[in-house]
Amino acid sequence: MPDTANLAETGDDAKIVVVVPTYNEAQNLPTLVAELLALSIPGLQVLVVDDNSPDGTGRVADELATRYPDFVRVLHRPRKAGLGRAYLEGFGLALEDGADYVIQMDADFSHPPTAIAVMLRQIADCDVVVGSRYVPGGQLDEQWGWWRRFLSWWANEVWSRNLLGMQVRDITAGFKCWRRATLEGIGLDRVRSDGYAFQVEMAYLAERLGYCVTETPIYFEDRHLGASKMTMPVKLQGAVDVMRIKWRHRNAERITSSTTG
């Protein structure tokens, strides 16, 4: 059980939305929602963004929303249209609903729900908190083979980090806590990546635009149930997209009220 007494930094009336994109996560979703509910964090809600999963994840999500109407909301998308777009739609809806903080995480328990309390404490002193595998204290699942570890290290440390000139260690991390103002300043409309490169693009924009990024160590566990969506073609496409991200945002500036008119 997290120490919710130390979450006051986010404000007693703060609204926190956890955005969880799903595709064929019917087995994992009920347990994830139960663990998030058990955190007992005031103002915490869950937004499930389902891509018309053939295993019935959307139906399971609707049942959870009926059972916990003040805690679970569901956004149904008509088809599988990319992880990045799912997150962007979820972020947009969360901001429309008045979220002060937006947390993104996977449904497969790779990201420990208990780390959310830590992230909410740390967000008081920065603009985005990254649940990181590659800072001291961070750890990968022991079941990962050497090849998978090598590819993850190469994608972060050798390719993305060097090419983009970034300080963040876990550039491909999908577990983050964002301030509302940070997402607004990044400008979701200019984020184009539609796969796992979405994580890289968001991390790059946050750092390039001068936002304060803190990495907190997590234990990255292999998924509990179901099959991974991280195929080799997806990884290769993500590597190519890194070069596009650097070019696309070479002149990026923060979005402000004056620039939006």
Secondary structure, 3 states (H helix, E strand, C coil): CCCHHHCHHHCCCCCEEEEEEECCCCCCHHHHHHHHHHCCCCCEEEEEEECCCCCCHHHHHHHHHHHCCCCEEEEECCCCCCHHHHHHHHHHHHHHCCCCEEEECCCCCCCCCCHHHHHHHHHHHCCEEEEECCCCCCEECCCCCHHHHHHHHHHHHHHHHHHHCCCCCCCCCCCEEEEHHHHHHHCHHHCCCCCCHHHHHHHHHHHHCCCCEEEEECEECCCCCCCCCCCHHHHHHHHHHHHHHHHHCCCCCCCCHHHHC
